[in-house]
């Protein structure tokens, strides 16, 4: 279930907003410049589909967004549990890369979830907005927006990433420990909204 939870930046003791209604989520995020929309979920695309299959399935939506926003690079990133003995360490390293609060100076962070889930935490205007995204969700975080991302202790997702810059993902970390004070992906998925 897609979910938006908003707290004061002081901590998760008070829930300001909690909704799973896509129209309410889009309306709540629009004033802070965050794009949220739903795309159709292609049931015939397996969760572990390769990039070519994902591009083929979502070609019309990708082309439309690239034309609207002038993206230079589009790719597919996926991380799903495997039997590989090194998978747990790979998943942990991938998760830790995005868990600290950061911004992007030169690019927006735009993701479409083809399968699986992840949480974007947006720290804007004295509030923290946790957007639990699942298959069918597109989220666009404007450059300069302070945020972090959590994919959980056992990541499972496939996402299409859109970049204006060919260099891809470059984060500028704030050094804040704010991410440690809010419920993580696994707590939100379990329905726990207080840390």
C-alpha positions as CSV (number, residue, x, y, z in Angstrom):
1,X,0.0,0.0,0.0
2,X,1.4,3.4,-1.0
3,X,1.4,5.6,2.1
4,X,2.3,9.2,3.1
5,X,3.1,9.9,6.7
6,X,4.1,13.4,7.8
7,X,5.7,14.3,11.2
8,X,7.2,17.5,12.6
9,X,11.0,17.4,12.1
10,X,11.4,17.2,15.9
11,X,10.4,13.5,15.8
12,X,7.7,10.9,15.1
13,X,5.8,11.3,18.3
14,X,3.0,13.3,16.5
15,X,1.6,12.2,13.2
16,X,0.6,15.3,11.2
17,X,-0.8,13.4,8.2
18,X,-1.2,9.8,7.3
19,X,-3.0,8.8,4.0
20,X,-2.9,6.1,1.4
21,X,-5.2,8.1,-1.0
22,X,-3.2,8.9,-4.2
23,X,-5.0,12.2,-4.8
24,X,-4.3,13.3,-1.2
25,X,-0.7,12.2,-1.5
26,X,-0.2,14.2,-4.7
27,X,-2.0,17.3,-3.2
28,X,0.1,17.2,0.0
29,X,3.4,16.9,-1.9
30,X,2.7,19.4,-4.7
31,X,3.3,22.6,-2.5
32,X,6.8,21.4,-1.7
33,X,7.5,20.8,-5.4
34,X,7.4,17.0,-5.2
35,X,5.8,15.2,-8.2
36,X,3.7,12.2,-7.3
37,X,1.7,10.2,-9.8
38,X,0.5,6.7,-10.5
39,X,1.3,4.8,-13.7
40,X,-0.4,1.6,-14.7
41,X,1.3,-1.6,-13.3
42,X,2.1,-4.0,-16.0
43,X,1.2,-7.4,-14.5
44,X,3.0,-9.2,-17.3
45,X,6.4,-7.8,-16.3
46,X,8.0,-10.1,-13.6
47,X,9.5,-8.4,-10.6
48,X,12.9,-9.5,-11.6
49,X,12.6,-8.5,-15.3
50,X,15.7,-7.1,-17.0
51,X,16.0,-3.6,-18.2
52,X,15.0,-4.4,-21.8
53,X,11.7,-5.9,-20.7
54,X,11.0,-3.0,-18.4
55,X,11.8,-0.4,-21.1
56,X,9.6,-2.2,-23.6
57,X,6.6,-2.4,-21.1
58,X,6.8,1.2,-20.1
59,X,8.1,2.8,-23.4
60,X,5.1,5.1,-23.8
61,X,5.3,6.5,-20.3
62,X,9.1,6.8,-20.4
63,X,9.0,8.6,-23.7
64,X,6.3,11.0,-22.5
65,X,8.2,11.9,-19.3
66,X,11.6,12.3,-21.1
67,X,9.9,14.7,-23.6
68,X,8.2,16.7,-20.8
69,X,11.3,17.0,-18.6
70,X,14.2,16.7,-21.0
71,X,15.9,13.8,-19.2
72,X,19.3,12.9,-20.6
73,X,19.6,9.4,-19.1
74,X,17.1,6.7,-18.1
75,X,18.0,3.4,-16.6
76,X,16.6,0.5,-14.6
77,X,17.9,-0.5,-11.2
78,X,16.8,-3.6,-9.4
79,X,17.7,-5.4,-6.2
80,X,15.9,-8.5,-5.2
81,X,16.8,-11.3,-2.7
82,X,18.8,-14.2,-4.2
83,X,20.5,-17.4,-3.0
84,X,23.9,-15.8,-3.7
85,X,25.9,-16.0,-0.4
86,X,27.1,-12.4,-1.0
87,X,23.6,-11.0,-1.4
88,X,23.1,-9.9,2.2
89,X,26.3,-7.9,2.2
90,X,25.4,-6.3,-1.2
91,X,21.9,-5.4,0.1
92,X,23.3,-3.9,3.3
93,X,25.8,-1.8,1.3
94,X,23.2,-0.6,-1.1
95,X,20.8,0.4,1.7
96,X,23.5,2.3,3.7
97,X,24.4,4.4,0.6
98,X,21.1,6.2,0.7
99,X,20.1,6.2,4.4
100,X,21.8,9.4,5.4
101,X,20.2,12.8,4.7
102,X,21.4,14.4,1.5
103,X,20.6,16.7,-1.4
104,X,21.4,16.8,-5.1
105,X,22.7,20.1,-6.5
106,X,22.5,19.3,-10.2
107,X,19.6,16.9,-10.7
108,X,16.1,15.9,-9.5
109,X,15.6,12.4,-8.1
110,X,12.9,10.8,-10.2
111,X,11.9,7.2,-9.7
112,X,9.2,4.9,-11.0
113,X,8.6,1.7,-9.0
114,X,8.0,-1.2,-11.4
115,X,8.0,-3.7,-8.6
116,X,8.7,-3.9,-4.9
117,X,8.9,-0.9,-2.6
118,X,11.0,1.8,-0.9
119,X,10.5,4.9,1.2
120,X,11.6,8.4,0.3
121,X,11.9,10.7,3.4
122,X,11.6,14.4,2.5
123,X,12.8,16.9,5.1
124,X,11.1,20.2,4.0
125,X,9.7,23.2,5.9
126,X,10.1,21.9,9.4
127,X,8.4,18.5,8.5
128,X,9.5,15.0,7.5
129,X,7.3,13.4,4.8
130,X,7.8,9.6,4.5
131,X,6.5,8.4,1.1
132,X,6.2,4.6,1.0
133,X,6.3,3.9,-2.7
134,X,5.2,0.7,-4.3
135,X,4.7,-0.7,-7.8
136,X,3.0,2.0,-10.0
137,X,4.3,5.0,-8.0
138,X,6.4,7.7,-9.6
139,X,8.0,10.2,-7.3
140,X,10.0,13.3,-8.4
141,X,12.1,15.0,-5.7
142,X,13.4,18.4,-6.9
143,X,17.1,19.2,-6.8
144,X,18.1,20.8,-3.5
145,X,15.4,19.0,-1.5
146,X,16.8,17.5,1.7
147,X,15.9,13.8,1.8
148,X,17.0,10.2,2.3
149,X,15.8,6.8,1.0
150,X,15.3,3.4,2.7
151,X,14.8,0.1,1.0
152,X,14.7,-2.0,4.1
153,X,16.9,-4.8,5.5
154,X,15.8,-7.2,2.7
155,X,15.5,-4.9,-0.4
156,X,13.2,-6.0,-3.1
157,X,12.5,-3.5,-5.9
158,X,12.8,-2.7,-9.5
159,X,12.8,1.0,-10.5
160,X,13.2,3.2,-13.5
161,X,15.5,6.2,-12.8
162,X,15.4,9.4,-14.7
163,X,18.4,11.9,-14.8
164,X,18.9,15.3,-16.3
165,X,22.7,14.9,-15.9
166,X,24.5,12.0,-17.5
167,X,26.6,11.5,-14.4
168,X,23.6,10.0,-12.6
169,X,23.3,9.9,-8.8
170,X,25.5,12.3,-6.9
171,X,24.6,13.0,-3.3
172,X,25.7,15.9,-1.0
173,X,25.4,14.6,2.5
174,X,24.3,17.0,5.3
175,X,25.9,15.2,8.2
176,X,22.7,15.2,10.1
177,X,21.5,12.1,12.0
178,X,17.8,13.0,11.5
179,X,17.2,9.7,9.6
180,X,18.0,7.8,12.8
181,X,15.1,9.4,14.6
182,X,12.3,8.3,12.3
183,X,10.7,4.9,11.6
184,X,12.6,3.0,8.9
185,X,11.2,1.2,5.9
186,X,10.5,-2.0,7.8
187,X,8.7,-0.2,10.6
188,X,6.5,1.7,8.2
189,X,5.7,-1.5,6.2
190,X,4.7,-3.1,9.5
191,X,2.4,-0.2,10.3
192,X,4.5,1.3,13.1
193,X,4.8,5.1,12.6
194,X,6.6,6.1,15.9
195,X,10.3,5.4,16.3
